[in-house]
Structures are given as structure tokens and as C-alpha cells.
Amino acid sequence: MRHQDRYLQISRILSRHGLGYFIDALGLERWVRTDWDLFGRPRERERHTRAEHVRLVMEELGPTAVKIGQILSTRPDLLSPAFQRELEKLQDSASPVPWDVVRHAVEEELGADPEELFVHFAREPLASASIGQAHAAVREDGTQVVVKVRRPGVVEEVEGDLEILRTLAVQASRRWSVAADYDVVGLATDFADTLRAELDYLSEGHNAERFARNFDGDPDIRVPQVYWDTTTSRVITLERLHGVKISDVAGLEEHGIDRSELAARATRLLADMVFEHGFFHADPHPGNFLIEPSGRIGLLDYGMVGEVDERSREQLAMLLAAFDRRDPARIAAAFAAIGVTEHRIDRVRLTTDCAHLLRTYDGLPLGRIKVGDIVRDVLEILRRHHLALPRNLALVVKMIVMTEGLGASLDPDFQLGRTLGPYARRLVLRHFDPLVLAKRVRQAGVDVVQLGVDLPGQLGRLLDVLDRDGVSVSLRTDELDPLVARLERIGNRLVVGLVVSAGIEALATLGSTDPERLKPHETKVVAIGGAALAALTGYLGWTARGHRRRR
């Protein structure tokens, strides 16, 4: 069997840390071996919390498990705070790669010895991690750079572990109800995609350039330049930034930097990434911020990023609008629309939980509400109802929580809600912008046309079945939710049909106009509206004929 030694190692480590339920869930029983001490007795486990044992298991399993643990720590919708805090402690460090190995890797990728390509190339690394290590260097023009070199053999090692991860995820989804509810196979695929992206330095270089374009001309941020002539998928050369870490209070005071103002600027930059650019740094911990003597913020490490696509923006706007109206039913509907689950959603209980959430913060002024507390309570509701967030929104949530912690470390009076409030309001306003609504109505019109084409045939087949076999109904109360959801969708389409039919008079007016005098967009309106009207007319005529036949 492939990876036999690795399976045996995983099962032994899990057993040693008392995580037998994982062994059963992952189908590793046949690999379990009792861990004996020198006197032939079963070795006793060290006393740790369960969350600590999980972190220790990740550390013992090596680089891939550590990286997956770090990625998992960005999913507060899946983990309780205790597990999240423990996995955040995972340190991505490793023993340095020998200089000869580094030199050979650079020669293979760039075609020459690093000491020939650069005026200076430090043999001792600045840092060494599980995927690669960084060396200081100087280019011919005197520019100081950092050269990151991927560890030899790390891709093969990671791919082997990712294959095992997927196999175990499939086993868990069949044997463990919790795993099935959260689609662990899909989560394993997400983790694999994220990890593979971090292995590719070309991807990191393109991410850095995209941030540079998004913040072009912004005096508050500095993104290091990528030097593509000495960059490949295994080696990346970046401009070296100098400054103090954003968490170095003494260093900030030495340069006379106002920490309160710095907290506001850093938060504004991160909010711009999410709400304006839709492309954000997904790992904004203090080590990735260097503050230059001028106060400008240097941003480091572009391996883990997130995107907020149009659908995610709509989902966020829908949720924020529901909170703004303080409507628990709308909030519950937004959670159900956003969340990913294989579990049946109890809408009544979800609405009750949302109402309790609103009462918790009712009447509190913005200055007394911590965004992190609201996020914590929302995530608890999501976990209770087996709702997982899409990966990009989970990263947004994690980034917001980390941003509030970063701001509070700089300014005890920092209030993230005051900074995010205007962004949230603009997002909601864009969601209800007339042009955006018109676009959605046009798409709904196309859906109505398709419904008019498909529905007669589907109803005809249904009537044939009923005429031939009759119908037997067996309905439990827990089966009503899918039926209600279906009726809601049909109702929405009928409403759209009414909207389309309300435009008949306008279409008739445009249709009577000389075609040569119509503007291009008016011609499109006539075409789409006419198609919708024809479909609806055909559908109504078909149902009328069917009704007469049955009478």
C-alpha cells in the first residue's frame, strides 16, 4: 500500500495523544499499535487539553500538517476559540537548508551561481521555514533584496501528504456525521489549493504586484517590488523593506510614530482591501507589517490571500442590511443563504438564535461594542447549526478579528466598528443601487423566459405520471422545509413575471417606434421583454388548454 509508513506514523501519533475518536473516524484502526514504555507498560499520555493535543499532533506530523493547522486556524466558523488559539501557536520554522543545497537550487533555476548573479548573497539565511528560506542579497545596481528559495523535495512531500489528507477526508465523511455535515472532502480540497498556491513563488509574485496596482499612489503603504529576472516558481526575489515591527512599541516611540493614528491607517488599508478592491491579505499578523521611520506601512508575505467576488459582496450586503433592519428572520435567511452545509436547517430555531443575538447588543452604543465579540457570537450560531462559511468569507472574518486585535494592541481606545461602519454602509448602498438592481432584474427576466420554456414540459410529464400511477403522499413535518423553499423560489419567479408584465405598455410604446430611431439599449429591451412576454403568454395559454381538457 502506498504511504504505508506515513499512515502508521499518523495512527501512532494520534493514539499517543489520546485522540482515538479521530482514529475511528479516519478509518485508521488497523494501523494502531500500542505505544509501550521501557518496562513493557502502555505509555501514559502527558496531561494537556484536547486542543493542546491537536496542536502537538500537528507539530509531530511535520511541515504539511503545520501548514494545514495554520490554514485551519483561519476558519473560526469551524473551530471553537480554544482550538483556534492553540493552532495559531503553530510556528512554521525548520532547520536551515545547507548552503550547498541552496546554491545548487538557485543554479538550477536561474542558470548561475547566486554569488555571480548578485553582488552579495548572504550564506546564512534570514529565516528558515517549512517551505523555503530567505537570504539577504544585493543586486548589481545596489538594491537590497530578499531571495526566497524553496526547499528541495518539499513539493513531493506535500503532495504525498495531500493525497493522504483527501483519502482520510473521504473516510471521515462516510464514518463521522460531523465530517459529513461540514463537507470535509471539500474542505480538504480548499486546504490543498491554498497550500499549493504557497508552494508557487510565481503566484506570490503576482499577488504582490496586484496589491501594488491596487494601492498605486497611496502614501500610507509600501509593497515590495518583484524582480522577475531572478524569479521562478522555486525562487523569488523581492525588494527588501526596512523598519520596525508594528508590535514593537519601543521602536515606534523612538521614531515618534503616533500609535493611535497608525492603528487607524492600518485598519483603513485592510478595509480598502476587502470592501473596495475585493482582494486582501489573509494573514495580517504583526510580523507581516514593517513600519518605516516615516510611518509608512510596509506589507510582507503575499502567499496567503483572499478574494471577495461579486456574489460574496451581495451576500455580505444582504447580511449587513438585515442587521441594519434588526430583523432576525432576514438575518437567519442571510445565514442560510451564505452557509454551506449538508445538514437540514431548522429555520425557526435559527431565527430564535438571531433574535437573541440582536437582544444581546440592543441599545449599546457603537463605542462599547467590540466587533470581535459580535463575530464570536455569530460564529457560535453558525457552528450550532452546522453552517460553514465559504472559504473567502471565512478569511474575511478571520482578517477582521485579527485587525481588531492589531488595532487594540496599538491603541487601547481603538474601535473597529467606527472604521468599518462607512465601508459597510457603502456596500449596502451599492447593493441597492438602481443600476445593480436593473442588472439583477434583467437576469431574472432571462430566468423567467427559461422557466416559461421548461415548465410546460415538466408539468406535462408530472401529469402523465399522476394519470398513470396516481399519487401517494407521506409527509413528515421535518420534510416541509424543502417544500417551503421550493414554493418560495416559485413565488419569486412569479413576482418577476408580474414585474415583466408590468412593463408591457412600455414595450409596446418602444415597439411602435420606428426601428431606425431606437437606440441600441432600447432594441435590447424590446428583444428581452418581447421574449419574456411571449413565454408568459405561451405558458398561460398552455395551462388554460390543459385545464379545459381535464374538465
Wavefront OBJ file of the C-alpha trace (Angstrom):
o trace
v 0.000 0.000 0.000
v 1.268 3.500 -0.879
v 2.256 5.720 2.085
v 2.089 2.747 4.478
v 4.756 4.171 6.799
v 3.033 7.546 6.879
v -0.343 6.014 7.789
v 1.347 4.061 10.577
v 3.047 7.224 11.845
v -0.239 9.185 11.838
v -2.120 6.473 13.725
v 0.631 6.132 16.362
v 0.817 9.878 16.989
v -2.971 10.174 17.298
v -3.060 7.212 19.680
v -0.247 8.610 21.807
v -2.174 11.854 22.276
v -5.441 10.138 23.199
v -7.279 11.131 20.026
v -8.802 7.723 19.445
v -12.050 9.169 18.089
v -10.040 10.567 15.165
v -8.548 7.134 14.545
v -12.045 5.631 14.296
v -13.404 8.486 12.192
v -10.475 8.363 9.756
v -10.529 4.586 9.382
v -7.025 4.077 10.822
v -7.845 1.280 13.281
v -5.733 -1.326 11.514
v -2.640 0.868 11.793
v -2.860 1.388 15.563
v -0.031 -0.022 17.640
v 0.149 0.339 21.412
v 2.977 2.637 22.485
v 4.927 0.778 25.228
v 7.426 2.215 27.692
v 10.779 0.632 28.645
v 9.083 -1.594 31.240
v 6.540 -3.125 28.824
v 3.635 -0.984 30.053
v 1.391 1.219 27.904
v 2.992 4.657 27.854
v 0.973 7.243 29.758
v -0.043 10.392 27.924
v 1.104 13.807 29.053
v -1.707 15.832 30.510
v -2.836 18.504 28.084
v -6.157 19.903 26.972
v -7.660 18.315 23.893
v -6.850 21.439 21.869
v -3.215 21.264 23.012
v -3.036 17.594 21.986
v -4.290 18.503 18.492
v -1.592 21.198 18.181
v 1.091 18.777 19.354
v -0.087 16.194 16.826
v 0.250 18.780 14.048
v 3.773 19.644 15.170
v 4.834 15.984 15.309
v 3.379 15.202 11.878
v 5.657 17.739 10.239
v 5.588 20.676 7.795
v 2.445 19.811 5.827
v 0.382 19.254 8.972
v 1.719 22.507 10.468
v 0.694 24.449 7.357
v -2.744 22.804 7.335
v -3.109 23.659 11.028
v -2.246 27.274 10.271
v -4.793 27.351 7.458
v -7.369 25.697 9.717
v -6.748 28.402 12.327
v -8.129 30.894 9.779
v -11.528 29.110 9.916
v -13.243 30.396 13.077
v -16.528 29.158 11.615
v -15.275 25.580 12.042
v -13.244 25.737 15.257
v -14.112 26.762 18.779
v -11.980 29.618 20.192
v -9.890 27.188 22.286
v -8.805 25.146 19.244
v -8.302 28.273 17.181
v -5.985 29.826 19.782
v -3.916 26.635 20.004
v -3.481 26.261 16.241
v -2.449 29.923 15.993
v 0.577 28.952 18.114
v 1.914 26.679 15.371
v 5.256 28.038 14.253
v 6.303 27.498 10.668
v 10.005 27.069 11.365
v 12.526 24.448 10.319
v 16.230 23.757 10.463
v 18.170 25.715 7.813
v 18.916 24.152 4.439
v 22.718 23.790 3.966
v 24.362 26.439 1.806
v 25.464 23.973 -0.869
v 21.873 22.814 -1.345
v 20.638 26.410 -1.631
v 23.353 27.286 -4.138
v 22.547 24.234 -6.261
v 18.798 25.071 -6.237
v 19.491 28.650 -7.386
v 21.833 27.424 -10.128
v 19.175 25.004 -11.382
v 16.514 27.716 -11.507
v 18.454 30.805 -12.577
v 21.325 29.252 -14.512
v 24.208 30.665 -12.486
v 25.777 30.656 -9.037
v 23.934 33.068 -6.694
v 27.248 34.781 -5.865
v 27.621 35.559 -9.583
v 24.034 36.753 -10.046
v 24.212 39.143 -7.090
v 26.903 41.494 -5.841
v 26.371 39.967 -2.425
v 24.414 36.868 -1.360
v 24.360 36.031 2.368
v 25.076 32.363 3.016
v 23.314 32.458 6.395
v 19.514 32.698 5.996
v 17.399 35.496 7.424
v 14.704 32.930 8.217
v 14.036 29.266 7.549
v 10.541 27.801 7.230
v 8.962 24.521 6.163
v 8.508 25.560 2.521
v 11.583 27.699 1.934
v 14.131 30.004 3.419
v 15.078 33.634 2.861
v 18.532 35.120 2.182
v 19.626 38.749 2.060
v 21.269 39.819 -1.209
v 22.317 42.912 -3.174
v 21.691 43.443 -6.890
v 24.203 44.994 -9.296
v 22.545 48.407 -9.026
v 22.931 48.327 -5.228
v 19.298 47.454 -4.470
v 18.920 45.376 -1.332
v 16.662 42.380 -1.864
v 15.440 39.219 -0.175
v 15.759 35.962 -2.119
v 13.466 33.133 -1.033
v 14.421 29.615 -2.137
v 12.003 26.683 -1.931
v 13.265 23.619 -0.096
v 14.263 20.751 -2.408
v 11.788 17.866 -2.277
v 9.096 19.821 -0.420
v 6.602 19.643 -3.314
v 6.777 15.835 -3.459
v 6.448 15.594 0.329
v 3.447 17.931 0.424
v 1.702 16.217 -2.495
v 2.053 12.836 -0.782
v 0.523 14.224 2.414
v -2.279 15.934 0.482
v -3.142 12.606 -1.151
v -3.368 11.039 2.308
v -5.441 14.009 3.540
v -8.019 13.521 0.794
v -8.225 9.760 1.452
v -8.778 10.344 5.172
v -11.370 13.050 4.422
v -13.357 10.617 2.265
v -13.214 8.006 5.065
v -14.294 10.568 7.670
v -17.247 11.767 5.582
v -18.557 8.181 5.495
v -17.966 7.330 9.158
v -18.438 10.590 11.063
v -21.664 12.624 10.873
v -19.930 15.879 11.825
v -17.482 15.453 8.942
v -20.353 14.848 6.528
v -22.197 17.941 7.764
v -19.176 20.168 7.109
v -18.163 18.618 3.762
v -14.642 17.717 4.882
v -13.794 16.478 1.384
v -14.462 19.963 0.044
v -12.503 21.498 2.927
v -9.565 19.189 2.202
v -9.636 20.358 -1.424
v -9.640 24.011 -0.271
v -6.702 23.387 2.053
v -4.799 21.650 -0.747
v -5.390 24.547 -3.150
v -4.225 27.069 -0.555
v -1.098 25.086 0.262
v -0.205 24.529 -3.405
v -0.502 28.275 -4.012
v 2.035 28.900 -1.227
v 4.425 26.460 -2.907
v 4.412 28.523 -6.118
v 6.509 31.677 -5.808
v 5.231 32.930 -9.170
v 1.780 33.127 -7.606
v 3.178 35.091 -4.654
v 4.907 37.493 -7.038
v 1.701 38.130 -8.976
v -0.174 38.691 -5.704
v 2.373 41.322 -4.659
v 2.054 43.131 -7.984
v -1.733 43.129 -7.735
v -1.541 44.785 -4.310
v 0.906 47.327 -5.728
v -1.548 48.211 -8.519
v -4.477 48.460 -6.116
v -2.599 50.861 -3.829
v -0.749 52.775 -6.539
v -0.251 56.346 -5.320
v -1.303 55.615 -1.730
v 1.305 57.214 0.566
v 0.409 55.025 3.558
v 1.556 51.651 2.199
v 4.625 50.196 0.542
v 4.538 46.938 -1.379
v 7.963 45.427 -2.224
v 8.908 45.294 -5.898
v 9.236 41.878 -7.546
v 12.392 41.343 -9.639
v 11.193 38.951 -12.307
v 14.602 38.388 -13.912
v 15.580 36.353 -10.839
v 12.172 34.878 -10.008
v 10.720 31.457 -10.868
v 8.278 29.061 -9.220
v 11.109 27.930 -6.873
v 12.936 31.229 -6.309
v 11.546 34.708 -5.738
v 13.441 37.983 -5.407
v 11.715 40.845 -3.596
v 12.782 44.348 -2.631
v 13.945 44.362 0.984
v 11.968 46.655 3.288
v 13.405 48.139 6.469
v 11.602 49.251 9.590
v 10.309 48.137 12.968
v 7.593 45.581 13.568
v 4.183 47.099 14.197
v 4.166 45.318 17.582
v 7.477 46.952 18.647
v 6.069 49.698 20.881
v 9.507 50.982 21.933
v 10.665 51.188 18.312
v 7.539 53.086 17.281
v 8.008 55.586 20.098
v 11.676 56.002 19.177
v 10.629 57.116 15.677
v 7.898 59.377 17.068
v 5.077 57.452 15.397
v 1.572 58.101 16.762
v 0.226 54.631 17.575
v -3.432 55.687 17.541
v -3.071 57.241 14.107
v -1.106 54.194 12.914
v -3.923 51.877 14.062
v -6.435 53.942 12.070
v -4.256 53.908 8.924
v -3.566 50.176 9.094
v -7.269 49.445 9.561
v -8.182 51.713 6.656
v -5.771 49.858 4.367
v -7.162 46.460 5.338
v -10.749 47.685 4.944
v -9.903 49.019 1.471
v -8.621 45.574 0.528
v -11.877 43.842 1.477
v -14.602 46.364 0.666
v -13.075 48.369 -2.203
v -10.582 46.112 -4.001
v -12.071 42.692 -3.235
v -8.529 41.306 -2.847
v -6.992 41.145 0.606
v -4.027 39.943 2.629
v -5.315 36.900 4.533
v -2.580 36.767 7.190
v -2.278 40.249 8.736
v -0.375 39.254 11.876
v 2.085 41.800 13.332
v 5.113 40.072 11.813
v 3.884 40.961 8.330
v 3.869 44.727 8.997
v 7.079 46.761 8.967
v 6.764 50.417 9.897
v 9.301 52.679 8.179
v 10.755 55.695 10.044
v 8.363 57.933 8.074
v 5.395 55.951 9.394
v 4.625 54.306 6.064
v 3.429 50.701 6.395
v 5.423 48.024 4.610
v 3.411 44.877 3.911
v 5.162 41.488 3.731
v 4.363 37.897 2.703
v 1.840 37.515 -0.113
v 1.466 33.746 -0.077
v -1.988 33.669 1.553
v -4.584 35.995 0.024
v -8.353 36.071 -0.321
v -10.841 37.454 -2.804
v -14.335 38.834 -2.349
v -16.214 38.185 -5.593
v -19.487 39.792 -6.638
v -21.595 37.021 -5.120
v -19.782 37.346 -1.786
v -20.318 41.121 -1.827
v -24.045 40.561 -2.375
v -24.157 38.066 0.495
v -22.335 40.459 2.823
v -24.612 43.328 1.801
v -27.715 41.192 2.390
v -26.450 40.239 5.861
v -25.499 43.822 6.784
v -28.857 45.133 5.556
v -30.648 42.524 7.699
v -28.638 43.595 10.765
v -29.350 47.252 9.972
v -33.100 46.491 9.961
v -32.701 44.427 13.137
v -34.832 41.714 11.544
v -33.977 38.237 12.938
v -35.877 36.433 10.152
v -33.860 38.242 7.475
v -30.618 37.599 9.362
v -31.478 33.888 9.566
v -32.279 33.839 5.847
v -28.935 35.510 5.111
v -27.069 32.956 7.244
v -28.867 30.096 5.480
v -28.010 31.574 2.070
v -24.344 32.131 2.940
v -23.667 28.954 4.925
v -22.537 25.666 3.421
v -24.000 22.527 4.970
v -25.257 19.043 4.253
v -27.498 19.342 7.297
v -31.173 20.352 7.293
v -31.505 23.909 8.574
v -34.023 24.497 11.347
v -35.190 27.968 10.273
v -37.347 28.548 13.363
v -34.515 27.777 15.773
v -32.039 29.755 13.670
v -34.361 32.782 13.721
v -34.736 32.450 17.501
v -30.948 32.418 17.926
v -30.645 35.518 15.710
v -33.289 37.317 17.779
v -31.313 36.521 20.935
v -28.165 37.869 19.248
v -29.915 41.158 18.483
v -31.181 41.476 22.072
v -27.631 40.968 23.394
v -26.389 44.140 21.683
v -29.645 46.106 21.636
v -29.219 49.674 22.853
v -25.425 49.525 23.182
v -23.592 52.484 21.620
v -21.151 51.699 18.842
v -18.197 52.691 21.008
v -18.994 49.945 23.535
v -19.399 47.123 21.006
v -16.403 45.039 20.015
v -16.638 43.622 16.521
v -14.748 40.551 17.735
v -17.494 39.830 20.286
v -20.212 40.037 17.621
v -18.182 37.810 15.300
v -17.661 35.281 18.101
v -21.409 35.104 18.803
v -22.273 34.836 15.100
v -19.769 32.028 14.618
v -21.198 30.185 17.593
v -24.636 30.302 15.937
v -23.187 29.054 12.657
v -21.409 26.145 14.369
v -24.557 25.269 16.331
v -26.491 24.949 13.071
v -23.672 23.139 11.195
v -23.205 26.070 8.807
v -19.722 26.562 7.365
v -18.717 29.765 5.606
v -17.302 29.750 2.092
v -13.515 29.928 2.339
v -13.232 33.523 1.124
v -15.760 34.813 3.664
v -14.124 32.771 6.431
v -10.857 34.530 5.590
v -12.632 37.909 5.717
v -13.958 37.093 9.192
v -10.533 35.974 10.373
v -8.904 39.102 8.960
v -11.438 41.364 10.672
v -10.814 39.697 14.043
v -7.031 39.957 13.592
v -7.378 43.601 12.541
v -9.293 44.464 15.694
v -6.631 42.749 17.806
v -3.885 44.628 15.935
v -5.646 47.970 16.435
v -6.260 47.322 20.137
v -2.566 46.469 20.655
v -1.652 49.909 19.302
v -4.470 51.965 20.829
v -6.432 50.839 23.935
v -9.356 53.050 22.816
v -9.433 51.613 19.284
v -12.943 50.844 17.959
v -13.018 48.865 14.733
v -16.750 49.442 14.259
v -16.211 53.164 13.722
v -13.781 52.470 10.886
v -15.780 49.692 9.234
v -19.154 51.452 9.548
v -18.793 53.726 6.484
v -17.478 50.835 4.359
v -20.423 48.646 5.362
v -22.927 51.398 4.554
v -21.384 51.971 1.115
v -21.506 48.233 0.427
v -25.232 48.104 1.270
v -25.950 51.200 -0.832
v -24.157 49.649 -3.810
v -26.245 46.511 -3.345
v -29.433 48.581 -3.779
v -28.082 50.849 -6.492
v -30.647 51.190 -9.339
v -28.148 50.078 -11.974
v -27.258 46.979 -9.955
v -30.934 46.225 -9.364
v -31.634 46.660 -13.080
v -28.915 44.123 -13.852
v -30.464 41.612 -11.459
v -33.941 42.230 -12.910
v -32.610 41.602 -16.433
v -31.136 38.309 -15.251
v -34.423 37.453 -13.560
v -36.189 38.147 -16.868
v -33.934 35.625 -18.579
v -34.771 33.128 -15.805
v -38.486 33.700 -16.394
v -38.048 33.039 -20.119
v -36.263 29.777 -19.332
v -38.976 28.898 -16.835
v -41.634 29.519 -19.479
v -39.802 27.170 -21.862
v -39.091 24.368 -19.376
v -42.113 24.390 -17.113
v -44.815 23.179 -19.575
v -42.865 20.045 -20.455
v -42.048 19.317 -16.827
v -45.669 19.760 -15.731
v -46.830 17.601 -18.656
v -44.561 14.759 -17.565
v -45.801 15.159 -13.994
v -49.462 14.956 -15.119
v -48.690 11.833 -17.161
v -47.242 10.170 -14.071
v -50.239 11.185 -11.959
v -52.739 9.945 -14.564
v -50.920 6.605 -14.886
v -49.886 5.807 -11.309
v -51.870 8.134 -9.129
v -50.231 9.716 -6.098
v -49.443 8.586 -2.592
v -48.405 11.235 -0.076
v -46.398 10.567 3.064
v -45.267 13.781 4.708
v -43.456 14.421 7.972
v -43.155 17.879 9.484
v -39.380 17.834 9.059
v -39.916 17.462 5.314
v -41.778 20.755 4.985
v -38.693 22.986 4.787
v -37.619 21.855 1.289
v -41.228 22.235 0.097
v -41.472 25.731 1.555
v -38.134 26.653 -0.005
v -39.364 25.414 -3.392
v -42.581 27.413 -3.058
v -40.542 30.486 -2.166
v -38.484 30.088 -5.336
v -41.616 29.658 -7.440
v -43.148 32.695 -5.745
v -40.069 34.759 -6.523
v -40.277 33.804 -10.178
v -43.979 34.655 -10.320
v -43.211 38.058 -8.808
v -40.629 38.591 -11.508
v -43.272 37.592 -14.027
v -45.528 40.314 -12.682
v -42.677 42.823 -12.951
v -42.100 41.827 -16.556
v -45.788 42.013 -17.419
v -45.989 45.450 -15.817
v -43.570 46.619 -18.492
v -45.807 45.549 -21.398
v -47.074 49.050 -22.009
v -43.538 50.444 -22.148
v -42.520 47.678 -24.537
v -45.495 48.394 -26.724
v -44.547 52.072 -26.866
v -40.966 51.252 -27.806
v -42.139 48.607 -30.259
v -44.295 51.139 -32.107
v -41.343 53.434 -32.597
v -39.511 53.486 -35.901
v -36.775 50.783 -35.532
v -34.161 53.081 -37.065
v -34.767 55.630 -34.308
v -34.288 53.119 -31.486
v -31.062 53.313 -29.507
v -29.055 50.071 -29.042
v -30.093 49.579 -25.408
v -33.768 50.194 -26.336
v -33.535 47.492 -29.010
v -32.193 45.060 -26.384
v -35.052 45.949 -24.023
v -37.602 45.235 -26.754
v -35.972 41.887 -27.563
v -35.699 40.664 -23.987
v -39.107 41.981 -22.964
v -40.752 40.519 -26.030
v -39.237 37.121 -25.367
v -40.419 37.205 -21.752
v -43.908 38.273 -22.800
v -44.110 35.520 -25.428
v -43.011 32.900 -22.950
v -45.545 34.009 -20.344
v -48.327 34.150 -22.932
v -47.466 30.653 -24.167
v -47.400 29.319 -20.648
v -50.780 30.853 -19.742
v -52.325 29.512 -22.952
v -50.955 26.026 -22.301
v -52.301 25.928 -18.743
v -55.706 27.154 -19.923
v -55.940 24.385 -22.561
v -54.828 21.772 -20.039
v -57.474 22.958 -17.587
v -60.226 22.729 -20.221
v -59.178 19.175 -21.210
v -59.290 17.981 -17.604
v -62.755 19.458 -17.172
l 1 2 3 4 5 6 7 8 9 10 11 12 13 14 15 16 17 18 19 20 21 22 23 24 25 26 27 28 29 30 31 32 33 34 35 36 37 38 39 40 41 42 43 44 45 46 47 48 49 50 51 52 53 54 55 56 57 58 59 60 61 62 63 64 65 66 67 68 69 70 71 72 73 74 75 76 77 78 79 80 81 82 83 84 85 86 87 88 89 90 91 92 93 94 95 96 97 98 99 100 101 102 103 104 105 106 107 108 109 110 111 112 113 114 115 116 117 118 119 120 121 122 123 124 125 126 127 128 129 130 131 132 133 134 135 136 137 138 139 140 141 142 143 144 145 146 147 148 149 150 151 152 153 154 155 156 157 158 159 160 161 162 163 164 165 166 167 168 169 170 171 172 173 174 175 176 177 178 179 180 181 182 183 184 185 186 187 188 189 190 191 192 193 194 195 196 197 198 199 200 201 202 203 204 205 206 207 208 209 210 211 212 213 214 215 216 217 218 219 220 221 222 223 224 225 226 227 228 229 230 231 232 233 234 235 236 237 238 239 240 241 242 243 244 245 246 247 248 249 250 251 252 253 254 255 256 257 258 259 260 261 262 263 264 265 266 267 268 269 270 271 272 273 274 275 276 277 278 279 280 281 282 283 284 285 286 287 288 289 290 291 292 293 294 295 296 297 298 299 300 301 302 303 304 305 306 307 308 309 310 311 312 313 314 315 316 317 318 319 320 321 322 323 324 325 326 327 328 329 330 331 332 333 334 335 336 337 338 339 340 341 342 343 344 345 346 347 348 349 350 351 352 353 354 355 356 357 358 359 360 361 362 363 364 365 366 367 368 369 370 371 372 373 374 375 376 377 378 379 380 381 382 383 384 385 386 387 388 389 390 391 392 393 394 395 396 397 398 399 400 401 402 403 404 405 406 407 408 409 410 411 412 413 414 415 416 417 418 419 420 421 422 423 424 425 426 427 428 429 430 431 432 433 434 435 436 437 438 439 440 441 442 443 444 445 446 447 448 449 450 451 452 453 454 455 456 457 458 459 460 461 462 463 464 465 466 467 468 469 470 471 472 473 474 475 476 477 478 479 480 481 482 483 484 485 486 487 488 489 490 491 492 493 494 495 496 497 498 499 500 501 502 503 504 505 506 507 508 509 510 511 512 513 514 515 516 517 518 519 520 521 522 523 524 525 526 527 528 529 530 531 532 533 534 535 536 537 538 539 540 541 542 543 544 545 546 547 548 549 550 551
